[in-house]
Amino acid sequence: MNCIIVTQDFLIEKSIRKLVLESDYLYLLSAFQAFDKASAYMADHCIDILFFDIQMYDFGSIEFIYTIPEDTFVIFVPQPDPFINSAINEKPFSNLIMKRFKKGLDEARFFLSLGKKEKYNRSSDYFII
């Protein structure tokens, strides 16, 4: 599955990149720090999963959400508490993050597969007398 990252936080981007590299079926196409560049990229490329930092400092986040294609699964990534950053590198916490990440990806794969199965001709749902 193709994915991109949209965040202004370098630590979030670095963490997601690491998790994507450890995944067997995710391909990171690009990472963006600006909404306009991400929107232009999504218009030209097929994106399955979008990792989106909901707490970006730009005011264009609502407008950006409307430009996301319907068949793209969005995973919202909040910024972590600064006090938790030191605990992230510990082994038990790292395993917990990887398990949660894989669970999110499994849900994304499930919903994306549903969307592909449900595509049919809507005009056959009704008729005009």
Long-range contacts (C-beta under 8 A, 24 or more apart in sequence): 1-25, 1-26, 1-27, 1-48, 1-49, 1-105, 1-108, 1-109, 1-112, 2-27, 2-29, 2-45, 2-46, 2-47, 2-48, 2-49, 3-27, 3-28, 3-29, 3-47, 3-48, 3-49, 3-50, 3-51, 4-28, 4-29, 4-30, 4-31, 4-32, 4-38, 4-41, 4-42, 4-47, 4-50, 4-51, 5-30, 5-31, 5-32, 5-51, 6-31, 6-32, 6-33, 6-35, 6-38, 6-50, 6-51, 6-52, 6-53, 6-56, 6-64, 7-31, 7-33, 7-51, 7-52, 7-53, 7-56, 7-77, 8-33, 8-53, 8-56, 8-57, 8-58, 9-53, 9-79, 11-80, 11-85, 12-53, 12-77, 12-79, 12-80, 15-88, 16-51, 16-77, 19-97, 19-98, 19-101, 22-98, 23-101, 23-102, 23-105, 25-105, 25-109, 26-105, 34-58, 35-60, 35-61, 35-63, 35-64, 35-67, 36-60, 38-64, 39-64, 39-67, 42-67, 42-68, 42-69, 42-72, 43-67, 47-72, 48-72, 48-73, 48-108, 48-112, 49-73, 49-74, 49-75, 49-105, 49-108, 50-74, 50-75, 51-75, 51-77, 52-76, 52-77, 53-77, 53-78, 53-79, 54-78, 55-79, 71-112, 71-115, 73-108, 73-111, 73-112, 75-104, 75-108
